[in-house]
Amino acid sequence: MSAPAREPVRQGLPPAPTRFGFAFSGGCGWAACLRAVEDEVTLERWDLARPVPSLTTLSGSAAERAGGGLDRRCGVLPLDDGRVLVLRPAADGAGEPAGHATVLAAEPSGRGLRITRSWPVPAMLAGFLLAAPGPAGAIVLVAAEDERHSRIWRLRPRASALEPVVRIPGVLSGGVWLDGGRTLALDHTTAAHRAQGILVDLREGTWRRLWSVSDTTTDRIAARSPRSGVLAVTTTSPGAQQPGTGQIGLRFPGGGTVRFPEALNRSEHPRAPLAFDAAGQALLVRETRGAAERLAVYTPGWERVTPVPGPAGMLWPPARWAADGRIHLRFAAPDRPPTLAAVPPPPGGEWWLAPDVPGSDEPGTGISGTGVSGTGGPGAGGGWAGAETVELPGPAGPIETIVYGGPGWRRARRLVLALHGGPLSAWRLDFEPLFQHLAAAGVAVAAPNQRGSTGYGERHLRPVLGDWGGPDLDDVVHLAEAIGRDRAAAGLPGPVVLGGSYGAYLGLLAACRAPRLWSGCVALAPFTSAAGLLGGAPGAVRERVSRLSRCGAAGGPAAGRDVLRACAALTAPLLIVHGVRDEVVPVAQSRALRARLLELGRAEGVDFDYLEADDGHNGVVQAWPPALREAVVRFCLTAERASLRDPERR
């Protein structure tokens, strides 16, 4: 193999913004989030009482000058009086948690916000803030002190220090107020990795179990209606492998049996409860249908679930359903970075999406389920590429695939077949910065949800359980063969296979099984076998690998699929990237692959490229660092050219 020529990647894309860490005030009048563009993080506060939400900000540099810099690890909480609390975990010189934190108070100041108060948190690895409704509502910090214990602190605005309330074994998450501020329901995860709902009495400093089906189920409290007192709860049995396939129940005041409405639970599409309406008469749920998510409303009196019209994309909790009927939550689409969405009262209408660039002339985008209306369009100001879903024939049935590149994507000059991680995961109609940069460089992308992907029912998912690199690999190779035949007829090279984490493992297996189908292979944070990952991964990852791959079972099929044994068949140019701080897949996995390739006589820099990044798992899998993203895009451009020059690979 000859080394591909290096050239600059000309894309012309601005840095991709993202909004995250959304939170709402107890009275639903305010929202707050963090907006990040590369390393610059800004606090945003949105006034939701206006017909079009208005924005006030606090930049990270302004916060730094006030002694409270912002970064991606911060959490935010708007209060009903317009203030915003910021939880800022401390980090050591290496960027790792330092074990303590600070709570900052940001108050309105002119047209912006300014830091006015701070409270030290003596012991915290991670945590979140909660506030009961009303100007005088209780404010608490739920902090994980270590991997085994959590502590709840009360924050009193006039006090100089936080007040400890109760220390609880396990990790706490969620948070639903059961009254004006005395009792709080939380999800409690034990050392055995199961969750149950608990009730915490802040006045007495005590806690007890509130919602638990059995010692083997995962049971959570999702939402509560302040008007009716009804709780929306979920339970997932150990046999439910697909995320979101648990049952949704309603727990009524006064105890008694939790009711699991048939209309709410009979769908084959996973549903998750989000919020009750102000009257307590309807429940908002998120429904996953393949690569897209949508909102729907369950009406107990009518025992029916009614879809809410809206654009195809992704939706995240928390959600707030205000007294005027409007719904606010986080939304993203392939051509729309994550942002705040305002949904008209059901049965719905045109959605409002916050603009990518705050303060621009664009007041926001109106978008409906059938297209874009209003000024601008999705991604207005960013020039982001759109995507669509297509069904491609697979060996066991159709495979939904997200494609970038328009109707002619199959015969684009350069094509990437992208494989998701997991394996119990899926590509969604989400904003993918790496795909945007590939598209801007003229590279089409096809991202299939092969067998093992979630959101398509148990029949599509279960074949991969205990059989990693089996049915899913058959699907990937089948797609590549069909696409490759079409491209060969047009004189075009085969696709580059690109994957992260499990997708990198699957991509390497595909490049080994059918080496002539591919013009290149990109492996981001790969592992080389299920057995190898089982032996070297951290505890929680090891438990998941053992349960899903079953490679510990005698004769388990996944145990024999080892990239180190198969890589002698590799002929396509290869790029391997791994983070030295990877907390999921140890960097030793990629180092072992590099050593094996050198042992086989492959030349680094000619037959394969190997990069180690100063980053963790997600940073590499999603190619967050600009230099890494550019290296991946350049490889996908030049690997195809190298393949065209080598007739043995065509």
Secondary structure, DSSP 4 states (H G I P E B T S, - for coil): -PPPPP------PPPPEEEEEEEE-TTSSEEEEEEEETTEEEEEEEETTSSS-EEEEEEHHHHHHTT----TT-EEEE-TTS-EEEEEEEE-TTSSEEEEEEEEEEEEETTEEEEEEEEEESS-SEEEEEE-SSTT--EEEEEE-SSSEEEEEE--TT-SS-EEEEEEESEEEEEEESSSSSEEEEEEE-TTS-EEEEEEETTTTEEEEEE-S-TTSEEEEEEE-TTT-PEEEEEE-TT--STT-SEEEEE-TT--PPB--HHHH--SS-EEEEEE-TTSS-EEEEEEETTEEEEEEEETTTTEEEEEEEEEEEEEEEEEE-TTS-EEEEEEETTEEEEEEEEPSTT---EEE--SSTTSS---EEEETTEEESSS-TTTTTTPPP-EEEEEEETTEEEEEEEES-TTGGG-SEEEEEE-S-SS----S---HHHHHHHHTTEEEEEE--TT-SSS-HHHHGGGTT-TTSHHHHHHHHHHHHHHHHHHHTT-PPPEEEEETHHHHHHHHHHHHSGGG-SEEEEES--S-HHHHHHHS-HHHHHHHHHHH-TTSTT-GGGG--HHHHGGG--S-EEEEEETT-SSS-THHHHHHHHHHHHTTPPBTTTEEEEEESS-HHHHHTT-SHHHHHHHHHHHHHHHHHHHH-GGG-
